Amino acid sequence: MTVDADIWRAARLLIKQHGENAQIVSLERHAQMLMRQDFDGAEMWSQIGEAVKELQMPPLGRAH
């Protein structure tokens, strides 16, 4: 099982490498894992995708 810190590290690296396309890349890799019937890998990419989504969300609160 992948540790949360590894998921967040992978998400940050994916964003660094692919910028705003990081979410798309994570979805593609998730689909690849499913096609290979690698369900553990698919779950890992799902978690990375969720972390990417959170990291790319605009900050909450009032603008200054």
PDB file of N, CA, C and O in Angstrom:
ATOM      1  N   MET A   1       0.846  -1.183   0.000  1.00  0.00           N
ATOM      2  CA  MET A   1       0.000   0.000   0.000  1.00  0.00           C
ATOM      3  C   MET A   1       0.891   1.245   0.000  1.00  0.00           C
ATOM      4  O   MET A   1       1.926   1.285   0.664  1.00  0.00           O
ATOM      5  N   THR A   2       0.472   2.240  -0.745  1.00  0.00           N
ATOM      6  CA  THR A   2       1.234   3.469  -0.856  1.00  0.00           C
ATOM      7  C   THR A   2       0.894   4.386   0.314  1.00  0.00           C
ATOM      8  O   THR A   2      -0.270   4.531   0.688  1.00  0.00           O
ATOM      9  N   VAL A   3       1.914   4.992   0.875  1.00  0.00           N
ATOM     10  CA  VAL A   3       1.754   5.908   2.001  1.00  0.00           C
ATOM     11  C   VAL A   3       1.244   7.253   1.482  1.00  0.00           C
ATOM     12  O   VAL A   3       1.605   7.673   0.382  1.00  0.00           O
ATOM     13  N   ASP A   4       0.406   7.928   2.272  1.00  0.00           N
ATOM     14  CA  ASP A   4      -0.136   9.229   1.871  1.00  0.00           C
ATOM     15  C   ASP A   4       0.937  10.203   1.407  1.00  0.00           C
ATOM     16  O   ASP A   4       0.750  10.909   0.417  1.00  0.00           O
ATOM     17  N   ALA A   5       2.053  10.244   2.114  1.00  0.00           N
ATOM     18  CA  ALA A   5       3.126  11.171   1.741  1.00  0.00           C
ATOM     19  C   ALA A   5       3.619  10.874   0.326  1.00  0.00           C
ATOM     20  O   ALA A   5       3.963  11.796  -0.414  1.00  0.00           O
ATOM     21  N   ASP A   6       3.656   9.610  -0.052  1.00  0.00           N
ATOM     22  CA  ASP A   6       4.082   9.239  -1.405  1.00  0.00           C
ATOM     23  C   ASP A   6       3.066   9.699  -2.447  1.00  0.00           C
ATOM     24  O   ASP A   6       3.443  10.128  -3.538  1.00  0.00           O
ATOM     25  N   ILE A   7       1.792   9.610  -2.116  1.00  0.00           N
ATOM     26  CA  ILE A   7       0.733  10.069  -3.023  1.00  0.00           C
ATOM     27  C   ILE A   7       0.882  11.564  -3.271  1.00  0.00           C
ATOM     28  O   ILE A   7       0.853  12.013  -4.416  1.00  0.00           O
ATOM     29  N   TRP A   8       1.040  12.332  -2.202  1.00  0.00           N
ATOM     30  CA  TRP A   8       1.165  13.789  -2.341  1.00  0.00           C
ATOM     31  C   TRP A   8       2.448  14.162  -3.083  1.00  0.00           C
ATOM     32  O   TRP A   8       2.453  15.097  -3.883  1.00  0.00           O
ATOM     33  N   ARG A   9       3.524  13.438  -2.820  1.00  0.00           N
ATOM     34  CA  ARG A   9       4.792  13.687  -3.514  1.00  0.00           C
ATOM     35  C   ARG A   9       4.621  13.414  -5.007  1.00  0.00           C
ATOM     36  O   ARG A   9       5.083  14.196  -5.838  1.00  0.00           O
ATOM     37  N   ALA A  10       3.969  12.322  -5.348  1.00  0.00           N
ATOM     38  CA  ALA A  10       3.734  11.978  -6.755  1.00  0.00           C
ATOM     39  C   ALA A  10       2.837  13.023  -7.424  1.00  0.00           C
ATOM     40  O   ALA A  10       3.066  13.387  -8.578  1.00  0.00           O
ATOM     41  N   ALA A  11       1.827  13.502  -6.711  1.00  0.00           N
ATOM     42  CA  ALA A  11       0.921  14.523  -7.262  1.00  0.00           C
ATOM     43  C   ALA A  11       1.680  15.815  -7.544  1.00  0.00           C
ATOM     44  O   ALA A  11       1.491  16.428  -8.595  1.00  0.00           O
ATOM     45  N   ARG A  12       2.537  16.231  -6.615  1.00  0.00           N
ATOM     46  CA  ARG A  12       3.314  17.451  -6.831  1.00  0.00           C
ATOM     47  C   ARG A  12       4.262  17.303  -8.021  1.00  0.00           C
ATOM     48  O   ARG A  12       4.431  18.232  -8.810  1.00  0.00           O
ATOM     49  N   LEU A  13       4.872  16.139  -8.140  1.00  0.00           N
ATOM     50  CA  LEU A  13       5.780  15.883  -9.257  1.00  0.00           C
ATOM     51  C   LEU A  13       4.998  15.875 -10.579  1.00  0.00           C
ATOM     52  O   LEU A  13       5.474  16.414 -11.579  1.00  0.00           O
ATOM     53  N   LEU A  14       3.831  15.283 -10.591  1.00  0.00           N
ATOM     54  CA  LEU A  14       3.005  15.249 -11.789  1.00  0.00           C
ATOM     55  C   LEU A  14       2.630  16.669 -12.220  1.00  0.00           C
ATOM     56  O   LEU A  14       2.654  16.983 -13.410  1.00  0.00           O
ATOM     57  N   ILE A  15       2.287  17.519 -11.264  1.00  0.00           N
ATOM     58  CA  ILE A  15       1.965  18.915 -11.561  1.00  0.00           C
ATOM     59  C   ILE A  15       3.199  19.634 -12.090  1.00  0.00           C
ATOM     60  O   ILE A  15       3.103  20.414 -13.038  1.00  0.00           O
ATOM     61  N   LYS A  16       4.340  19.383 -11.493  1.00  0.00           N
ATOM     62  CA  LYS A  16       5.578  20.025 -11.947  1.00  0.00           C
ATOM     63  C   LYS A  16       5.894  19.622 -13.387  1.00  0.00           C
ATOM     64  O   LYS A  16       6.327  20.454 -14.184  1.00  0.00           O
ATOM     65  N   GLN A  17       5.678  18.351 -13.720  1.00  0.00           N
ATOM     66  CA  GLN A  17       6.004  17.852 -15.051  1.00  0.00           C
ATOM     67  C   GLN A  17       4.951  18.205 -16.105  1.00  0.00           C
ATOM     68  O   GLN A  17       5.295  18.443 -17.262  1.00  0.00           O
ATOM     69  N   HIS A  18       3.674  18.240 -15.717  1.00  0.00           N
ATOM     70  CA  HIS A  18       2.600  18.378 -16.700  1.00  0.00           C
ATOM     71  C   HIS A  18       1.723  19.612 -16.508  1.00  0.00           C
ATOM     72  O   HIS A  18       0.807  19.851 -17.295  1.00  0.00           O
ATOM     73  N   GLY A  19       1.997  20.389 -15.474  1.00  0.00           N
ATOM     74  CA  GLY A  19       1.244  21.618 -15.251  1.00  0.00           C
ATOM     75  C   GLY A  19      -0.251  21.379 -15.161  1.00  0.00           C
ATOM     76  O   GLY A  19      -0.710  20.479 -14.458  1.00  0.00           O
ATOM     77  N   GLU A  20      -1.003  22.199 -15.885  1.00  0.00           N
ATOM     78  CA  GLU A  20      -2.463  22.110 -15.806  1.00  0.00           C
ATOM     79  C   GLU A  20      -3.010  20.814 -16.403  1.00  0.00           C
ATOM     80  O   GLU A  20      -4.186  20.503 -16.213  1.00  0.00           O
ATOM     81  N   ASN A  21      -2.189  20.061 -17.113  1.00  0.00           N
ATOM     82  CA  ASN A  21      -2.615  18.774 -17.683  1.00  0.00           C
ATOM     83  C   ASN A  21      -2.405  17.600 -16.725  1.00  0.00           C
ATOM     84  O   ASN A  21      -2.668  16.455 -17.092  1.00  0.00           O
ATOM     85  N   ALA A  22      -1.945  17.862 -15.525  1.00  0.00           N
ATOM     86  CA  ALA A  22      -1.630  16.790 -14.571  1.00  0.00           C
ATOM     87  C   ALA A  22      -2.848  15.922 -14.266  1.00  0.00           C
ATOM     88  O   ALA A  22      -2.722  14.703 -14.146  1.00  0.00           O
ATOM     89  N   GLN A  23      -4.011  16.528 -14.141  1.00  0.00           N
ATOM     90  CA  GLN A  23      -5.225  15.749 -13.848  1.00  0.00           C
ATOM     91  C   GLN A  23      -5.536  14.805 -15.002  1.00  0.00           C
ATOM     92  O   GLN A  23      -5.910  13.654 -14.779  1.00  0.00           O
ATOM     93  N   ILE A  24      -5.385  15.282 -16.227  1.00  0.00           N
ATOM     94  CA  ILE A  24      -5.632  14.442 -17.403  1.00  0.00           C
ATOM     95  C   ILE A  24      -4.656  13.274 -17.438  1.00  0.00           C
ATOM     96  O   ILE A  24      -5.041  12.138 -17.715  1.00  0.00           O
ATOM     97  N   VAL A  25      -3.402  13.561 -17.157  1.00  0.00           N
ATOM     98  CA  VAL A  25      -2.385  12.504 -17.151  1.00  0.00           C
ATOM     99  C   VAL A  25      -2.721  11.450 -16.097  1.00  0.00           C
ATOM    100  O   VAL A  25      -2.598  10.253 -16.356  1.00  0.00           O
ATOM    101  N   SER A  26      -3.139  11.885 -14.924  1.00  0.00           N
ATOM    102  CA  SER A  26      -3.482  10.919 -13.873  1.00  0.00           C
ATOM    103  C   SER A  26      -4.663  10.050 -14.293  1.00  0.00           C
ATOM    104  O   SER A  26      -4.689   8.856 -13.996  1.00  0.00           O
ATOM    105  N   LEU A  27      -5.642  10.639 -14.984  1.00  0.00           N
ATOM    106  CA  LEU A  27      -6.794   9.865 -15.464  1.00  0.00           C
ATOM    107  C   LEU A  27      -6.375   8.858 -16.539  1.00  0.00           C
ATOM    108  O   LEU A  27      -6.867   7.730 -16.568  1.00  0.00           O
ATOM    109  N   GLU A  28      -5.465   9.277 -17.417  1.00  0.00           N
ATOM    110  CA  GLU A  28      -4.973   8.361 -18.451  1.00  0.00           C
ATOM    111  C   GLU A  28      -4.241   7.173 -17.827  1.00  0.00           C
ATOM    112  O   GLU A  28      -4.435   6.028 -18.235  1.00  0.00           O
ATOM    113  N   ARG A  29      -3.403   7.458 -16.843  1.00  0.00           N
ATOM    114  CA  ARG A  29      -2.647   6.380 -16.192  1.00  0.00           C
ATOM    115  C   ARG A  29      -3.573   5.464 -15.404  1.00  0.00           C
ATOM    116  O   ARG A  29      -3.358   4.253 -15.352  1.00  0.00           O
ATOM    117  N   HIS A  30      -4.595   6.035 -14.796  1.00  0.00           N
ATOM    118  CA  HIS A  30      -5.598   5.238 -14.094  1.00  0.00           C
ATOM    119  C   HIS A  30      -6.264   4.273 -15.082  1.00  0.00           C
ATOM    120  O   HIS A  30      -6.414   3.086 -14.790  1.00  0.00           O
ATOM    121  N   ALA A  31      -6.660   4.786 -16.247  1.00  0.00           N
ATOM    122  CA  ALA A  31      -7.310   3.955 -17.267  1.00  0.00           C
ATOM    123  C   ALA A  31      -6.370   2.857 -17.772  1.00  0.00           C
ATOM    124  O   ALA A  31      -6.798   1.727 -18.010  1.00  0.00           O
ATOM    125  N   GLN A  32      -5.088   3.198 -17.934  1.00  0.00           N
ATOM    126  CA  GLN A  32      -4.107   2.196 -18.376  1.00  0.00           C
ATOM    127  C   GLN A  32      -4.011   1.054 -17.369  1.00  0.00           C
ATOM    128  O   GLN A  32      -3.952  -0.115 -17.750  1.00  0.00           O
ATOM    129  N   MET A  33      -3.996   1.393 -16.103  1.00  0.00           N
ATOM    130  CA  MET A  33      -3.912   0.367 -15.066  1.00  0.00           C
ATOM    131  C   MET A  33      -5.152  -0.528 -15.085  1.00  0.00           C
ATOM    132  O   MET A  33      -5.043  -1.743 -14.917  1.00  0.00           O
ATOM    133  N   LEU A  34      -6.328   0.068 -15.290  1.00  0.00           N
ATOM    134  CA  LEU A  34      -7.549  -0.723 -15.362  1.00  0.00           C
ATOM    135  C   LEU A  34      -7.522  -1.672 -16.559  1.00  0.00           C
ATOM    136  O   LEU A  34      -7.937  -2.826 -16.449  1.00  0.00           O
ATOM    137  N   MET A  35      -7.032  -1.184 -17.707  1.00  0.00           N
ATOM    138  CA  MET A  35      -6.960  -2.038 -18.891  1.00  0.00           C
ATOM    139  C   MET A  35      -6.013  -3.215 -18.666  1.00  0.00           C
ATOM    140  O   MET A  35      -6.212  -4.296 -19.222  1.00  0.00           O
ATOM    141  N   ARG A  36      -4.988  -3.001 -17.853  1.00  0.00           N
ATOM    142  CA  ARG A  36      -4.041  -4.078 -17.530  1.00  0.00           C
ATOM    143  C   ARG A  36      -4.536  -4.942 -16.373  1.00  0.00           C
ATOM    144  O   ARG A  36      -3.875  -5.898 -15.966  1.00  0.00           O
ATOM    145  N   GLN A  37      -5.700  -4.592 -15.856  1.00  0.00           N
ATOM    146  CA  GLN A  37      -6.272  -5.251 -14.687  1.00  0.00           C
ATOM    147  C   GLN A  37      -5.357  -5.160 -13.469  1.00  0.00           C
ATOM    148  O   GLN A  37      -5.323  -6.057 -12.627  1.00  0.00           O
ATOM    149  N   ASP A  38      -4.618  -4.056 -13.397  1.00  0.00           N
ATOM    150  CA  ASP A  38      -3.773  -3.760 -12.241  1.00  0.00           C
ATOM    151  C   ASP A  38      -4.596  -2.858 -11.319  1.00  0.00           C
ATOM    152  O   ASP A  38      -4.490  -1.633 -11.369  1.00  0.00           O
ATOM    153  N   PHE A  39      -5.410  -3.487 -10.482  1.00  0.00           N
ATOM    154  CA  PHE A  39      -6.354  -2.730  -9.672  1.00  0.00           C
ATOM    155  C   PHE A  39      -5.669  -1.957  -8.551  1.00  0.00           C
ATOM    156  O   PHE A  39      -6.152  -0.899  -8.148  1.00  0.00           O
ATOM    157  N   ASP A  40      -4.553  -2.469  -8.042  1.00  0.00           N
ATOM    158  CA  ASP A  40      -3.792  -1.703  -7.043  1.00  0.00           C
ATOM    159  C   ASP A  40      -3.199  -0.447  -7.685  1.00  0.00           C
ATOM    160  O   ASP A  40      -3.234   0.634  -7.098  1.00  0.00           O
ATOM    161  N   GLY A  41      -2.657  -0.600  -8.888  1.00  0.00           N
ATOM    162  CA  GLY A  41      -2.113   0.547  -9.611  1.00  0.00           C
ATOM    163  C   GLY A  41      -3.187   1.561  -9.948  1.00  0.00           C
ATOM    164  O   GLY A  41      -2.960   2.768  -9.861  1.00  0.00           O
ATOM    165  N   ALA A  42      -4.363   1.072 -10.334  1.00  0.00           N
ATOM    166  CA  ALA A  42      -5.485   1.964 -10.647  1.00  0.00           C
ATOM    167  C   ALA A  42      -5.902   2.746  -9.406  1.00  0.00           C
ATOM    168  O   ALA A  42      -6.171   3.944  -9.489  1.00  0.00           O
ATOM    169  N   GLU A  43      -5.957   2.083  -8.272  1.00  0.00           N
ATOM    170  CA  GLU A  43      -6.317   2.769  -7.020  1.00  0.00           C
ATOM    171  C   GLU A  43      -5.280   3.837  -6.675  1.00  0.00           C
ATOM    172  O   GLU A  43      -5.632   4.938  -6.254  1.00  0.00           O
ATOM    173  N   MET A  44      -4.015   3.507  -6.856  1.00  0.00           N
ATOM    174  CA  MET A  44      -2.954   4.472  -6.570  1.00  0.00           C
ATOM    175  C   MET A  44      -3.110   5.704  -7.463  1.00  0.00           C
ATOM    176  O   MET A  44      -3.003   6.830  -6.977  1.00  0.00           O
ATOM    177  N   TRP A  45      -3.364   5.504  -8.776  1.00  0.00           N
ATOM    178  CA  TRP A  45      -3.518   6.642  -9.681  1.00  0.00           C
ATOM    179  C   TRP A  45      -4.790   7.428  -9.384  1.00  0.00           C
ATOM    180  O   TRP A  45      -4.840   8.637  -9.614  1.00  0.00           O
ATOM    181  N   SER A  46      -5.800   6.762  -8.884  1.00  0.00           N
ATOM    182  CA  SER A  46      -7.003   7.465  -8.465  1.00  0.00           C
ATOM    183  C   SER A  46      -6.684   8.401  -7.301  1.00  0.00           C
ATOM    184  O   SER A  46      -7.126   9.549  -7.279  1.00  0.00           O
ATOM    185  N   GLN A  47      -5.923   7.907  -6.349  1.00  0.00           N
ATOM    186  CA  GLN A  47      -5.532   8.730  -5.201  1.00  0.00           C
ATOM    187  C   GLN A  47      -4.632   9.888  -5.630  1.00  0.00           C
ATOM    188  O   GLN A  47      -4.780  11.004  -5.134  1.00  0.00           O
ATOM    189  N   ILE A  48      -3.712   9.630  -6.538  1.00  0.00           N
ATOM    190  CA  ILE A  48      -2.842  10.699  -7.042  1.00  0.00           C
ATOM    191  C   ILE A  48      -3.695  11.750  -7.746  1.00  0.00           C
ATOM    192  O   ILE A  48      -3.478  12.948  -7.566  1.00  0.00           O
ATOM    193  N   GLY A  49      -4.659  11.307  -8.541  1.00  0.00           N
ATOM    194  CA  GLY A  49      -5.540  12.248  -9.228  1.00  0.00           C
ATOM    195  C   GLY A  49      -6.323  13.122  -8.262  1.00  0.00           C
ATOM    196  O   GLY A  49      -6.487  14.318  -8.499  1.00  0.00           O
ATOM    197  N   GLU A  50      -6.805  12.537  -7.181  1.00  0.00           N
ATOM    198  CA  GLU A  50      -7.521  13.319  -6.163  1.00  0.00           C
ATOM    199  C   GLU A  50      -6.595  14.344  -5.511  1.00  0.00           C
ATOM    200  O   GLU A  50      -6.996  15.480  -5.257  1.00  0.00           O
ATOM    201  N   ALA A  51      -5.356  13.937  -5.243  1.00  0.00           N
ATOM    202  CA  ALA A  51      -4.387  14.866  -4.653  1.00  0.00           C
ATOM    203  C   ALA A  51      -4.067  15.997  -5.623  1.00  0.00           C
ATOM    204  O   ALA A  51      -3.956  17.152  -5.212  1.00  0.00           O
ATOM    205  N   VAL A  52      -3.919  15.677  -6.907  1.00  0.00           N
ATOM    206  CA  VAL A  52      -3.674  16.706  -7.921  1.00  0.00           C
ATOM    207  C   VAL A  52      -4.828  17.704  -7.935  1.00  0.00           C
ATOM    208  O   VAL A  52      -4.615  18.916  -7.970  1.00  0.00           O
ATOM    209  N   LYS A  53      -6.043  17.182  -7.905  1.00  0.00           N
ATOM    210  CA  LYS A  53      -7.227  18.041  -7.926  1.00  0.00           C
ATOM    211  C   LYS A  53      -7.208  19.007  -6.739  1.00  0.00           C
ATOM    212  O   LYS A  53      -7.476  20.199  -6.895  1.00  0.00           O
ATOM    213  N   GLU A  54      -6.892  18.488  -5.568  1.00  0.00           N
ATOM    214  CA  GLU A  54      -6.846  19.345  -4.372  1.00  0.00           C
ATOM    215  C   GLU A  54      -5.741  20.385  -4.470  1.00  0.00           C
ATOM    216  O   GLU A  54      -5.941  21.545  -4.108  1.00  0.00           O
ATOM    217  N   LEU A  55      -4.576  19.973  -4.959  1.00  0.00           N
ATOM    218  CA  LEU A  55      -3.455  20.907  -5.061  1.00  0.00           C
ATOM    219  C   LEU A  55      -3.717  22.007  -6.089  1.00  0.00           C
ATOM    220  O   LEU A  55      -3.192  23.113  -5.956  1.00  0.00           O
ATOM    221  N   GLN A  56      -4.518  21.715  -7.107  1.00  0.00           N
ATOM    222  CA  GLN A  56      -4.773  22.695  -8.154  1.00  0.00           C
ATOM    223  C   GLN A  56      -6.021  23.536  -7.907  1.00  0.00           C
ATOM    224  O   GLN A  56      -6.342  24.418  -8.704  1.00  0.00           O
ATOM    225  N   MET A  57      -6.723  23.272  -6.814  1.00  0.00           N
ATOM    226  CA  MET A  57      -7.907  24.077  -6.501  1.00  0.00           C
ATOM    227  C   MET A  57      -7.493  25.495  -6.146  1.00  0.00           C
ATOM    228  O   MET A  57      -6.466  25.702  -5.498  1.00  0.00           O
ATOM    229  N   PRO A  58      -8.300  26.488  -6.574  1.00  0.00           N
ATOM    230  CA  PRO A  58      -7.982  27.865  -6.173  1.00  0.00           C
ATOM    231  C   PRO A  58      -8.162  27.996  -4.659  1.00  0.00           C
ATOM    232  O   PRO A  58      -8.985  27.304  -4.059  1.00  0.00           O
ATOM    233  N   PRO A  59      -7.390  28.880  -4.059  1.00  0.00           N
ATOM    234  CA  PRO A  59      -7.521  29.064  -2.614  1.00  0.00           C
ATOM    235  C   PRO A  59      -8.913  29.593  -2.254  1.00  0.00           C
ATOM    236  O   PRO A  59      -9.513  30.371  -2.996  1.00  0.00           O
ATOM    237  N   LEU A  60      -9.401  29.155  -1.110  1.00  0.00           N
ATOM    238  CA  LEU A  60     -10.703  29.604  -0.627  1.00  0.00           C
ATOM    239  C   LEU A  60     -10.552  30.900   0.154  1.00  0.00           C
ATOM    240  O   LEU A  60      -9.471  31.210   0.653  1.00  0.00           O
ATOM    241  N   GLY A  61     -11.607  31.631   0.254  1.00  0.00           N
ATOM    242  CA  GLY A  61     -11.573  32.852   1.046  1.00  0.00           C
ATOM    243  C   GLY A  61     -11.710  34.082   0.150  1.00  0.00           C
ATOM    244  O   GLY A  61     -11.820  33.980  -1.072  1.00  0.00           O
ATOM    245  N   ARG A  62     -11.701  35.223   0.786  1.00  0.00           N
ATOM    246  CA  ARG A  62     -11.862  36.471   0.060  1.00  0.00           C
ATOM    247  C   ARG A  62     -10.551  36.884  -0.612  1.00  0.00           C
ATOM    248  O   ARG A  62      -9.459  36.669  -0.087  1.00  0.00           O
ATOM    249  N   ALA A  63     -10.702  37.471  -1.766  1.00  0.00           N
ATOM    250  CA  ALA A  63      -9.535  38.025  -2.458  1.00  0.00           C
ATOM    251  C   ALA A  63      -9.191  39.364  -1.817  1.00  0.00           C
ATOM    252  O   ALA A  63     -10.078  40.095  -1.377  1.00  0.00           O
ATOM    253  N   HIS A  64      -7.933  39.675  -1.766  1.00  0.00           N
ATOM    254  CA  HIS A  64      -7.503  40.956  -1.169  1.00  0.00           C
ATOM    255  C   HIS A  64      -7.244  41.971  -2.216  1.00  0.00           C
ATOM    256  O   HIS A  64      -6.875  43.103  -1.901  1.00  0.00           O
TER     257      HIS A  64
END
